Amino acid sequence: MIQCSVCGTQNDDLALLCKNCKSYLQTKVDTLDLFGTIWMLVEAPGRAMKRIVMARSKNYVYFLSALFGIALVYTVMWYRNFGKVFKDLFYLLLAGFLAGPFAGILFLLICSLVLTAFARILRGKASVRNTMAVLAYSTVPIVLSLIFILPVEVAVFGLSFFDNNPSPLVLKPVEYIIVIGLDILATIWSWILLIEGIVVANGFTRLRSALAGLIVLLLAGLSAAGLHYL
């Protein structure tokens, strides 16, 4: 809660004006700077998420969702050993690049709707728009993994990274464990950012936010399980 310095009234953490005397409580955020926000997510995740939720224009939400979608599709291709389907690495990467943006935006939109509905059951206050923004910006570590780690995986393993005959773990075990470990760390970091975003957007405790965040993991798990049988 924010206490008004003029009249002393307690206000919501995200309020711009005092509900009693209408005095300004904090500086409003019109737009988001992408690189500045990314750096703030590293330096002060809670402050960054508050800025994201308070911003009137949720800049780069669909851009980040699209990049996350590309990473998501490549993960599915790795999981389903799509190296057997595409005999040329170029066409595999092209297919992921083209299908990814649609998949990412759709997936995060569905997650936003479900997460908002579940949060409302727990007396949360976030809108679908704010939840979508929190979800999109929480994928920043995965997007960074796409930009910096995937090129290394492709350069080291080539098409065999997306195949299991032979497994890349057999070909280069040390390198494979390192890059997969970095991907896992990026995913964990994204989930931690999501929890922080849910805390800010809904006014939850971290325990309740973790419970809400499990919904996203459940949706991802159900999607992976469904893909396993395709």
Secondary structure by P-SEA (a helix, b strand, c coil): cccccccccccccccccccccccccbbbbccccaaaaaaaaaccaaaaaaaaaacccccaaaaaaaaaaaaaaaaaaaaaccccccccaaaaaaaaaaacaaaaaaaaaaaaaaaaaaaaaacccccaaaaaaaaaaaaaaaaaaaaccaaaaaaaccccccccccccccccaaaaaaaaaaaaaaaaaaaaaaaaaaaaaccccaaaaaaaaaaaaaaaaaaaaaaaac
